[in-house]
Amino acid sequence: MGKAKEFVCKFCGFVGKPKKVTEGSFLVEIFLWLLFLLPGVIYSIWRMTTRKDVCPKCGKPDMIPVDTPEGQKLAKTVGK
């Protein structure tokens, strides 16, 4: 197996793997499914489409791969 791809945050300079974040609330999703079928489906679809990778340190969605020219430049400035 190859090495896991690393990313660098354009905002805070963190180097590592981003974490996945899903908008909305799981409890609201369950509530809508239990009471109303159609709003539950719509809310679930919305939550699935708003998943994004964010920096685990600052929470910003501004992470780029280290193996890009801009990523290499950022990684060097943070001392990697």
RARA-V788999 format. One record per pair of residues at least 4 apart in sequence whose ideal C-beta (glycine too) atoms are under 7 Angstrom apart, sorted by the first residue. I is the first residue (numbers start at 0). J is the second residue. Records with the same first field share a line. If there is no record, write none. Layout:
# RARA-V788999
I = J  J
This chain:
# RARA-V788999
3 = 16
4 = 64
5 = 14  15  16  65
6 = 16  17  62  63  64  65
7 = 12  14  62  63  65  70  73  74
8 = 12  13  54  56  57  59  61  62
9 = 61  63  73
10 = 54  57  59  61
11 = 54  56  57
12 = 73  77
13 = 54  55  56  57
14 = 65  74  77  79
15 = 55
17 = 52  53  54  55  62
18 = 53  55
19 = 50  52
20 = 51  53
21 = 46  49  50
22 = 46  49
23 = 27  28  42  45  46
24 = 28
25 = 29
26 = 30
27 = 31  42
28 = 32  39  42  43  46
29 = 33
30 = 34
31 = 35  38  39  42
32 = 39
35 = 39
36 = 40
37 = 41
38 = 42
39 = 43
40 = 44
41 = 45
42 = 46
43 = 47
44 = 48
45 = 49
51 = 60
52 = 60  62
53 = 58  59  60
54 = 58  59  61  62
63 = 67  69  70
64 = 70
65 = 70  71  74
66 = 70
67 = 71
68 = 72
69 = 73
70 = 74
71 = 75
72 = 76
73 = 77
74 = 79
75 = 79
